[in-house]
Amino acid sequence: MRPPASSTLMPLPGAVVYPIGVHALVAQFPPVWLRDNCPCAAVAAALRAGDPMAFAVLARIPVTFRYAAPGVDLTTTAPLIAVDPRSRIRGIRYNNRCARPPQLPYPEAVEFYAAYRCLARLIADPSAQLRLRLGPGDCLVVDNTRILHARTGFSGTGSRHLQGCYADLDAVESAWRSHRPAVRLQGTVGG
């Protein structure tokens, strides 16, 4: 099973939505699993309560995430745990497939990787996972700043196709607000 991932290549708060559309020609689909990590940010909150130093390290040390392919080069650098100015947890950036090792002095690297392993153990805890089996035509929509997601292994016959699609939540929220006349204010654009 792949480790779960969150939105690492988009800056918060411009969150992304990650719909998965499934098309497959197999009788049984392996489950996907989810971990809701916001608004109370259960994983990060558990780390903060159990190991405040590890939490502080992961909220302070920036990590670069990068995905490059033909025609695409996405990168962002930010701490694994996003907190707002009042130290409220906003989300977790966790995707070991596109994370680059932070360039740190040895003592700080030891501290960072110890904290990273603590976070990984909390994320991998089966008691906090929701496993879903998707069928042909199913669509799963998640907010990547709230949900860590992964797929289990696939060993059946046939084929499986997952299609990802991303949307900037600022644009989604703007469209939603623009269709609600009651929230428009006098004297504002469109009001």
C-alpha positions as a Python dict, from the first residue, in 0.01 Angstrom:
ca = {
    (1, 'M'): (0, 0, 0),
    (2, 'R'): (123, 347, -82),
    (3, 'P'): (172, 586, 208),
    (4, 'P'): (-98, 851, 234),
    (5, 'A'): (-45, 1185, 71),
    (6, 'S'): (-177, 1532, 117),
    (7, 'S'): (-157, 1844, -91),
    (8, 'T'): (212, 1924, -79),
    (9, 'L'): (253, 2113, -403),
    (10, 'M'): (-5, 2383, -342),
    (11, 'P'): (41, 2654, -82),
    (12, 'L'): (-211, 2679, 201),
    (13, 'P'): (-465, 2836, 230),
    (14, 'G'): (-519, 2802, -147),
    (15, 'A'): (-622, 2445, -87),
    (16, 'V'): (-698, 2189, -351),
    (17, 'V'): (-981, 1949, -401),
    (18, 'Y'): (-883, 1606, -529),
    (19, 'P'): (-1164, 1413, -691),
    (20, 'I'): (-1095, 1055, -789),
    (21, 'G'): (-1310, 912, -1065),
    (22, 'V'): (-1286, 536, -1096),
    (23, 'H'): (-1322, 336, -1415),
    (24, 'A'): (-1226, -27, -1392),
    (25, 'L'): (-1295, -363, -1545),
    (26, 'V'): (-1237, -576, -1237),
    (27, 'A'): (-1475, -749, -1002),
    (28, 'Q'): (-1308, -638, -679),
    (29, 'F'): (-1141, -305, -613),
    (30, 'P'): (-882, -266, -341),
    (31, 'P'): (-986, -7, -85),
    (32, 'V'): (-856, 346, -61),
    (33, 'W'): (-797, 485, 285),
    (34, 'L'): (-845, 828, 428),
    (35, 'R'): (-729, 1018, 731),
    (36, 'D'): (-911, 1342, 817),
    (37, 'N'): (-652, 1580, 961),
    (38, 'C'): (-842, 1910, 991),
    (39, 'P'): (-1012, 2129, 1116),
    (40, 'C'): (-895, 1995, 1452),
    (41, 'A'): (-599, 1833, 1275),
    (42, 'A'): (-616, 1510, 1472),
    (43, 'V'): (-277, 1377, 1366),
    (44, 'A'): (-90, 1702, 1428),
    (45, 'A'): (-286, 1763, 1749),
    (46, 'A'): (-191, 1416, 1873),
    (47, 'L'): (174, 1488, 1791),
    (48, 'R'): (152, 1827, 1967),
    (49, 'A'): (4, 1662, 2278),
    (50, 'G'): (237, 1361, 2281),
    (51, 'D'): (562, 1520, 2168),
    (52, 'P'): (552, 1902, 2166),
    (53, 'M'): (916, 1924, 2056),
    (54, 'A'): (853, 1703, 1749),
    (55, 'F'): (549, 1916, 1665),
    (56, 'A'): (754, 2236, 1694),
    (57, 'V'): (1027, 2095, 1468),
    (58, 'L'): (781, 1992, 1195),
    (59, 'A'): (596, 2325, 1218),
    (60, 'R'): (924, 2518, 1187),
    (61, 'I'): (1156, 2340, 941),
    (62, 'P'): (1062, 2388, 575),
    (63, 'V'): (1065, 2097, 332),
    (64, 'T'): (1069, 2133, -45),
    (65, 'F'): (818, 1927, -240),
    (66, 'R'): (862, 1896, -615),
    (67, 'Y'): (692, 1712, -897),
    (68, 'A'): (830, 1745, -1248),
    (69, 'A'): (708, 1579, -1568),
    (70, 'P'): (689, 1689, -1931),
    (71, 'G'): (504, 2022, -1932),
    (72, 'V'): (475, 2038, -1553),
    (73, 'D'): (704, 2154, -1273),
    (74, 'L'): (529, 2205, -939),
    (75, 'T'): (723, 2303, -629),
    (76, 'T'): (664, 2454, -290),
    (77, 'T'): (870, 2485, 26),
    (78, 'A'): (695, 2491, 362),
    (79, 'P'): (690, 2310, 698),
    (80, 'L'): (514, 1971, 715),
    (81, 'I'): (267, 2106, 970),
    (82, 'A'): (95, 2430, 871),
    (83, 'V'): (-17, 2655, 1154),
    (84, 'D'): (-181, 2996, 1139),
    (85, 'P'): (-51, 3305, 1325),
    (86, 'R'): (-245, 3194, 1637),
    (87, 'S'): (-79, 2847, 1624),
    (88, 'R'): (-399, 2675, 1512),
    (89, 'I'): (-328, 2373, 1294),
    (90, 'R'): (-425, 2433, 929),
    (91, 'G'): (-310, 2105, 778),
    (92, 'I'): (-33, 1859, 711),
    (93, 'R'): (190, 1837, 406),
    (94, 'Y'): (290, 1473, 377),
    (95, 'N'): (400, 1305, 56),
    (96, 'N'): (725, 1111, 62),
    (97, 'R'): (717, 1062, -316),
    (98, 'C'): (791, 1428, -388),
    (99, 'A'): (956, 1551, -67),
    (100, 'R'): (1319, 1653, -94),
    (101, 'P'): (1551, 1599, 202),
    (102, 'P'): (1590, 1923, 395),
    (103, 'Q'): (1944, 2058, 389),
    (104, 'L'): (2016, 2078, 761),
    (105, 'P'): (2316, 2064, 992),
    (106, 'Y'): (2354, 1710, 1130),
    (107, 'P'): (2207, 1775, 1481),
    (108, 'E'): (1902, 1945, 1330),
    (109, 'A'): (1863, 1666, 1070),
    (110, 'V'): (1859, 1406, 1350),
    (111, 'E'): (1590, 1608, 1531),
    (112, 'F'): (1386, 1653, 1209),
    (113, 'Y'): (1388, 1283, 1112),
    (114, 'A'): (1299, 1171, 1465),
    (115, 'A'): (998, 1406, 1453),
    (116, 'Y'): (912, 1289, 1100),
    (117, 'R'): (908, 925, 1215),
    (118, 'C'): (673, 1018, 1503),
    (119, 'L'): (435, 1184, 1256),
    (120, 'A'): (457, 886, 1017),
    (121, 'R'): (364, 644, 1297),
    (122, 'L'): (56, 849, 1387),
    (123, 'I'): (-51, 868, 1021),
    (124, 'A'): (-7, 492, 973),
    (125, 'D'): (-220, 402, 1278),
    (126, 'P'): (-494, 173, 1138),
    (127, 'S'): (-742, 277, 1409),
    (128, 'A'): (-760, 624, 1252),
    (129, 'Q'): (-815, 511, 894),
    (130, 'L'): (-1133, 487, 692),
    (131, 'R'): (-1115, 229, 415),
    (132, 'L'): (-1353, 259, 122),
    (133, 'R'): (-1402, 31, -177),
    (134, 'L'): (-1481, 229, -491),
    (135, 'G'): (-1665, 75, -785),
    (136, 'P'): (-1692, 167, -1153),
    (137, 'G'): (-1827, 519, -1191),
    (138, 'D'): (-1768, 614, -825),
    (139, 'C'): (-1622, 953, -752),
    (140, 'L'): (-1451, 1050, -430),
    (141, 'V'): (-1396, 1421, -364),
    (142, 'V'): (-1160, 1523, -86),
    (143, 'D'): (-999, 1842, 33),
    (144, 'N'): (-626, 1772, 24),
    (145, 'T'): (-561, 2007, 313),
    (146, 'R'): (-797, 1797, 530),
    (147, 'I'): (-755, 1443, 405),
    (148, 'L'): (-451, 1222, 371),
    (149, 'H'): (-529, 957, 112),
    (150, 'A'): (-375, 640, -28),
    (151, 'R'): (-457, 329, -229),
    (152, 'T'): (-402, -30, -129),
    (153, 'G'): (-228, -272, -361),
    (154, 'F'): (-394, -404, -673),
    (155, 'S'): (-340, -765, -774),
    (156, 'G'): (-660, -855, -957),
    (157, 'T'): (-705, -919, -1325),
    (158, 'G'): (-837, -650, -1555),
    (159, 'S'): (-752, -284, -1535),
    (160, 'R'): (-797, 9, -1304),
    (161, 'H'): (-799, 377, -1393),
    (162, 'L'): (-801, 660, -1141),
    (163, 'Q'): (-842, 1014, -1266),
    (164, 'G'): (-734, 1306, -1049),
    (165, 'C'): (-859, 1660, -1089),
    (166, 'Y'): (-758, 1966, -889),
    (167, 'A'): (-937, 2292, -811),
    (168, 'D'): (-816, 2593, -616),
    (169, 'L'): (-1050, 2630, -318),
    (170, 'D'): (-1023, 3009, -332),
    (171, 'A'): (-1182, 2996, -679),
    (172, 'V'): (-1445, 2744, -565),
    (173, 'E'): (-1534, 2958, -262),
    (174, 'S'): (-1547, 3272, -479),
    (175, 'A'): (-1787, 3105, -723),
    (176, 'W'): (-2004, 2983, -434),
    (177, 'R'): (-2016, 3331, -276),
    (178, 'S'): (-2093, 3499, -607),
    (179, 'H'): (-2409, 3285, -642),
    (180, 'R'): (-2540, 3380, -297),
    (181, 'P'): (-2696, 3727, -333),
    (182, 'A'): (-2765, 3751, 41),
    (183, 'V'): (-2392, 3772, 118),
    (184, 'R'): (-2316, 4050, -131),
    (185, 'L'): (-2254, 4384, 33),
    (186, 'Q'): (-2377, 4722, -94),
    (187, 'G'): (-2104, 4910, -276),
    (188, 'T'): (-1884, 4607, -348),
    (189, 'V'): (-1803, 4476, -691),
    (190, 'G'): (-2103, 4277, -807),
    (191, 'G'): (-2315, 4399, -512),
}
